[in-house]
Amino acid sequence: MKIFAFEYVTGGGMAGEPLPPALTGEADMMVRALITDLLEITGVRVLCSRDPRLPAIPGTEPIVPGDGESVASLFARGVSQADAVWPTAPETGGVLADLAETVLGHAKILLGCSPAAVRVAASKRATAAVLAGSGIPVVPTFGPGDALPPLSGRWVIKPDDGAGSDGVRRVQDWREAAEALNHGEPGTVAQPWVAGAAGSLSLLCSKEDALLLAANRQIVRMEDERPRLQGLDVNAIPDTDGALAALGRRVARAIPGLWGYVGVDVVLADTGVTVLEVNPRLTTSYCGLRPVMGINVARMELDLLAAAAPGGPSDRRTATHHLALGAMAHD
């Protein structure tokens, strides 16, 4: 099987634009971790698109964008040469959903979430509505025209379809949030600030089921009221009572079409766990799973093509793996 591994930032999605060092470094770390896993699988060949400013990844068949070639053209060219496609891209602007639709339009195997699931997860407002409708604790999310409840404490303003911490800022109260929501940037949502420890779940999803691979601690610092993800401790949060694994399964049931590796951002407080958002793609935490768990997650994902439900090693080892990140992150 020839698999086209496409990572947007390093794979030509930013051709003609400067490559931000921190974001590029994290993206390159992700795609290299994925390709390392894929190349260990017997019978798999890897096709990988690369920005011409970056070196090719050993062991892969490279695709380089031509002068003036659009991302859509480059991606379609890779899809046409592959049997299966593993796309990693921001949800912003419908990019990831459009890539998934291109794969299915070429009748190739999509190693990722369905376009419909991506579109739900890409919208924080839609995600909150779907999860709340399934009884899952999720941060309330409000859009322009919504009446904000006069809750005490700070609020957060962010793009509805933003990725990571890009465009996120904290404001003093619900009045300031309402002003920003109705007179600020279009496509903005407001959420009450949820106090607690930041974390994420690394899930393997299929057929409205999920296996918890690891629960990760996020190291977040506030800079001028803007949260910045500085690092990750992969597998640092124990799930002794199985509550986090059960939460992952509930999220998978609530958003049909989540498939393969999925990240879920959460806040952990004494009163329980609240879901912030769902990332229907690889996240930076993927890079720590091999050192921690000793497993090949890409192999597990390919096994899903024939399996009735996600399976694999269920013992969550006590080791952790720290990933130091720049100012922006994919988690």
C-alpha positions as CSV (number, residue, x, y, z in Angstrom):
1,M,0.0,0.0,0.0
2,K,1.3,3.4,-0.9
3,I,0.2,6.1,1.6
4,F,0.3,9.8,0.9
5,A,1.3,11.6,4.1
6,F,0.3,15.2,3.7
7,E,1.1,17.7,6.5
8,Y,-0.1,21.2,5.5
9,V,2.6,23.5,6.9
10,T,5.6,21.4,5.8
11,G,4.0,19.9,2.7
12,G,3.5,23.0,0.6
13,G,0.5,24.6,2.2
14,M,2.5,27.8,2.9
15,A,4.4,28.0,-0.4
16,G,4.9,31.7,-1.1
17,E,4.6,32.6,2.6
18,P,7.3,32.7,5.3
19,L,7.5,29.5,7.3
20,P,7.0,30.4,11.0
21,P,9.9,28.6,12.8
22,A,7.9,27.4,15.9
23,L,4.9,26.2,14.0
24,T,7.1,24.6,11.3
25,G,9.2,22.8,13.9
26,E,6.1,21.3,15.5
27,A,4.6,20.3,12.2
28,D,7.8,18.7,11.0
29,M,8.1,16.8,14.3
30,M,4.5,15.5,13.8
31,V,5.0,14.4,10.2
32,R,8.3,12.7,10.9
33,A,6.8,10.8,13.9
34,L,4.0,9.6,11.6
35,I,6.4,8.6,8.8
36,T,8.7,6.8,11.2
37,D,5.7,4.7,12.3
38,L,4.5,4.1,8.7
39,L,7.9,3.0,7.4
40,E,8.0,0.2,10.0
41,I,4.9,-1.4,8.6
42,T,5.6,-4.2,6.1
43,G,4.2,-3.5,2.7
44,V,3.8,0.2,3.2
45,R,5.4,2.9,1.0
46,V,5.2,6.5,1.9
47,L,4.7,9.4,-0.5
48,C,5.3,12.8,1.2
49,S,4.9,16.3,-0.1
50,R,7.5,18.7,1.1
51,D,7.9,22.5,1.0
52,P,11.0,23.0,-1.2
53,R,12.6,25.0,1.6
54,L,12.7,21.9,3.8
55,P,14.8,18.7,3.3
56,A,13.1,15.6,2.1
57,I,12.4,12.9,4.7
58,P,14.5,9.8,4.2
59,G,12.7,6.7,3.1
60,T,9.8,8.6,1.4
61,E,9.0,9.3,-2.2
62,P,8.9,13.2,-2.3
63,I,6.4,15.4,-4.0
64,V,7.5,19.0,-4.4
65,P,5.0,21.8,-5.4
66,G,5.7,23.4,-8.7
67,D,6.1,27.1,-9.2
68,G,2.8,28.7,-8.6
69,E,1.0,25.4,-8.0
70,S,-1.9,25.6,-5.7
71,V,-2.3,23.5,-2.6
72,A,-5.4,21.9,-4.0
73,S,-3.5,20.9,-7.2
74,L,-0.5,19.6,-5.2
75,F,-2.7,17.6,-2.9
76,A,-4.7,16.1,-5.8
77,R,-1.5,15.1,-7.5
78,G,-0.4,13.2,-4.4
79,V,-3.8,11.6,-3.9
80,S,-3.8,10.3,-7.5
81,Q,-0.5,8.5,-6.9
82,A,-1.5,6.8,-3.6
83,D,-3.8,4.0,-2.4
84,A,-4.5,5.8,0.9
85,V,-4.1,9.3,2.2
86,W,-3.3,10.6,5.7
87,P,-4.0,14.3,5.7
88,T,-3.0,16.6,8.6
89,A,-4.1,20.2,8.3
90,P,-5.8,23.0,10.3
91,E,-9.5,23.0,10.4
92,T,-9.6,26.7,9.8
93,G,-11.4,27.8,6.7
94,G,-12.5,24.3,6.0
95,V,-9.0,23.2,4.8
96,L,-9.0,19.8,6.5
97,A,-12.6,19.0,5.5
98,D,-11.9,19.9,1.9
99,L,-8.8,17.7,1.8
100,A,-10.9,14.8,3.2
101,E,-13.5,15.4,0.5
102,T,-10.8,15.3,-2.2
103,V,-9.6,11.9,-1.0
104,L,-13.1,10.5,-1.1
105,G,-13.7,12.1,-4.5
106,H,-10.7,10.2,-5.9
107,A,-12.1,7.0,-4.4
108,K,-9.0,6.5,-2.2
109,I,-8.8,5.3,1.4
110,L,-9.1,8.2,3.8
111,L,-6.9,7.7,6.9
112,G,-8.7,10.3,8.9
113,C,-12.1,11.6,10.0
114,S,-15.0,12.0,7.6
115,P,-15.6,15.5,6.1
116,A,-18.9,15.7,8.1
117,A,-17.2,15.0,11.4
118,V,-14.3,17.4,10.6
119,R,-16.8,20.2,9.9
120,V,-18.6,19.7,13.2
121,A,-15.3,19.5,15.1
122,A,-13.9,22.5,13.2
123,S,-16.6,24.8,14.7
124,K,-16.4,25.3,18.5
125,R,-20.0,26.3,18.5
126,A,-21.2,23.3,16.6
127,T,-19.0,21.0,18.8
128,A,-20.4,22.4,22.0
129,A,-24.0,22.0,20.8
130,V,-23.5,18.4,19.7
131,L,-21.6,17.4,22.8
132,A,-24.0,19.1,25.1
133,G,-26.9,17.4,23.3
134,S,-25.3,14.1,24.2
135,G,-25.0,15.1,27.9
136,I,-21.2,15.6,27.7
137,P,-19.8,18.3,29.9
138,V,-18.6,21.0,27.5
139,V,-17.7,24.7,27.9
140,P,-20.8,26.8,26.9
141,T,-20.1,28.5,23.6
142,F,-21.9,31.6,22.3
143,G,-21.9,33.3,18.9
144,P,-22.9,36.8,17.7
145,G,-26.5,37.5,18.5
146,D,-26.6,35.2,21.5
147,A,-27.4,36.6,24.9
148,L,-24.5,35.9,27.2
149,P,-25.4,34.9,30.8
150,P,-24.1,37.3,33.4
151,L,-21.7,34.7,34.9
152,S,-19.1,36.0,37.3
153,G,-15.4,35.6,36.3
154,R,-13.5,36.0,33.1
155,W,-14.4,35.0,29.6
156,V,-12.5,33.9,26.5
157,I,-12.9,35.2,23.0
158,K,-11.6,33.0,20.1
159,P,-12.3,32.2,16.4
160,D,-15.0,29.7,15.9
161,D,-12.8,27.6,13.6
162,G,-9.4,28.5,14.9
163,A,-6.7,26.0,15.6
164,G,-4.7,25.8,18.9
165,S,-4.3,29.0,20.8
166,D,-4.2,31.2,17.7
167,G,-6.5,34.2,18.1
168,V,-7.5,33.3,21.7
169,R,-7.7,36.1,24.3
170,R,-9.1,36.3,27.8
171,V,-11.3,39.3,28.8
172,Q,-12.4,40.5,32.2
173,D,-16.1,39.7,32.3
174,W,-19.2,38.8,30.2
175,R,-19.9,42.4,29.3
176,E,-16.5,42.7,27.6
177,A,-17.0,39.4,26.0
178,A,-20.4,40.5,24.6
179,E,-18.9,43.7,23.2
180,A,-16.1,41.7,21.5
181,L,-18.6,39.2,20.2
182,N,-20.9,41.6,18.6
183,H,-18.5,44.3,17.5
184,G,-15.2,42.5,16.9
185,E,-13.9,40.1,14.3
186,P,-16.5,38.1,12.4
187,G,-16.6,34.4,13.1
188,T,-15.8,34.9,16.8
189,V,-17.3,32.9,19.7
190,A,-17.3,33.6,23.5
191,Q,-16.8,31.1,26.3
192,P,-16.7,31.5,30.1
193,W,-13.2,30.9,31.4
194,V,-13.0,27.4,32.9
195,A,-10.5,27.2,35.8
196,G,-8.6,24.0,36.2
197,A,-5.6,22.0,34.8
198,A,-5.3,21.9,31.0
199,G,-5.1,18.5,29.4
200,S,-5.8,16.5,26.3
201,L,-6.9,13.0,25.4
202,S,-5.2,11.0,22.6
203,L,-7.8,8.7,21.2
204,L,-8.0,6.1,18.5
205,C,-11.6,6.2,17.1
206,S,-13.7,4.1,14.8
207,K,-17.3,3.3,14.4
208,E,-18.5,5.5,17.2
209,D,-16.1,3.9,19.7
210,A,-12.7,5.1,21.0
211,L,-9.6,3.7,22.7
212,L,-7.8,6.0,25.1
213,L,-4.1,6.0,24.2
214,A,-2.9,8.6,26.7
215,A,-4.1,11.5,28.8
216,N,-1.7,14.4,28.5
217,R,-0.9,17.5,30.6
218,Q,-0.7,20.8,28.8
219,I,1.7,23.4,30.1
220,V,-0.1,26.7,29.4
221,R,1.1,30.2,30.2
222,M,-0.8,33.4,29.9
223,E,1.0,36.2,28.0
224,D,-0.9,39.5,27.8
225,E,-4.1,37.6,28.5
226,R,-3.4,35.2,25.6
227,P,-2.9,31.5,26.5
228,R,0.3,30.0,25.0
229,L,1.0,26.2,25.0
230,Q,4.6,25.9,26.1
231,G,4.9,22.1,26.3
232,L,3.2,18.8,26.8
233,D,3.7,15.9,29.3
234,V,2.3,12.9,27.3
235,N,0.6,10.3,29.4
236,A,1.0,12.4,32.6
237,I,-2.6,12.2,33.7
238,P,-3.7,8.9,35.3
239,D,-7.1,7.4,34.5
240,T,-7.4,5.1,37.5
241,D,-11.2,5.0,37.5
242,G,-11.6,4.8,33.7
243,A,-13.5,8.1,33.6
244,L,-11.4,9.6,30.8
245,A,-11.6,6.5,28.7
246,A,-15.4,6.6,29.1
247,L,-15.4,10.3,28.1
248,G,-13.5,9.5,25.0
249,R,-16.0,6.9,24.0
250,R,-18.9,9.3,24.6
251,V,-17.3,11.9,22.4
252,A,-16.8,9.3,19.6
253,R,-20.5,8.4,19.8
254,A,-21.6,12.0,19.8
255,I,-19.7,12.9,16.6
256,P,-20.2,10.1,14.1
257,G,-17.3,9.9,11.6
258,L,-14.5,10.5,14.0
259,W,-12.0,7.9,12.8
260,G,-8.3,7.2,13.5
261,Y,-6.2,9.4,15.8
262,V,-8.3,12.2,17.4
263,G,-7.3,14.7,20.1
264,V,-9.7,16.1,22.7
265,D,-8.8,19.2,24.7
266,V,-10.1,19.2,28.3
267,V,-10.0,21.1,31.5
268,L,-9.7,19.0,34.7
269,A,-11.1,20.5,37.9
270,D,-12.1,19.1,41.3
271,T,-15.7,19.1,40.1
272,G,-15.0,17.1,37.0
273,V,-13.7,17.2,33.4
274,T,-15.0,19.7,30.8
275,V,-14.4,19.3,27.1
276,L,-13.0,22.4,25.3
277,E,-12.7,21.2,21.7
278,V,-12.2,18.2,19.5
279,N,-9.2,18.0,17.1
280,P,-10.1,15.6,14.2
281,R,-6.5,15.0,13.2
282,L,-3.0,14.4,14.5
283,T,-1.9,16.6,17.4
284,T,1.5,17.2,18.7
285,S,0.9,14.6,21.5
286,Y,1.2,11.9,18.9
287,C,5.0,12.5,18.9
288,G,5.2,11.3,22.5
289,L,3.2,8.1,22.2
290,R,5.9,5.9,20.9
291,P,8.4,6.8,23.6
292,V,5.7,6.4,26.3
293,M,3.6,3.5,25.2
294,G,6.1,1.6,23.0
295,I,3.4,1.2,20.3
296,N,3.1,2.1,16.6
297,V,-0.1,4.1,16.5
298,A,-0.1,4.3,12.7
299,R,-0.1,0.5,12.6
300,M,-3.1,0.5,15.0
301,E,-4.9,3.0,12.7
302,L,-4.3,0.8,9.6
303,D,-5.7,-2.1,11.6
304,L,-8.9,-0.2,12.0
305,L,-9.6,-0.7,8.3
306,A,-10.6,-4.3,9.1
307,A,-11.5,-4.1,12.8
308,A,-14.9,-3.8,14.2
309,A,-13.6,-1.5,17.0
310,P,-10.4,0.2,18.0
311,G,-8.2,-2.2,19.9
312,G,-4.6,-2.6,21.0
313,P,-2.6,-2.3,24.2
314,S,-4.9,-1.1,26.9
315,D,-2.3,-0.8,29.7
316,R,-1.4,2.9,30.0
317,R,2.2,2.8,31.2
318,T,3.2,5.2,34.0
319,A,6.1,6.7,32.0
320,T,5.7,10.2,30.6
321,H,7.3,12.1,27.7
322,H,7.8,15.8,27.7
323,L,7.5,17.8,24.5
324,A,8.7,21.4,24.6
325,L,6.8,23.6,22.2
326,G,6.9,27.1,20.7
327,A,4.2,29.8,21.0
328,M,1.7,27.9,18.8
329,A,0.8,24.3,19.0
330,H,-1.4,21.7,17.3
331,D,-2.9,20.3,20.5
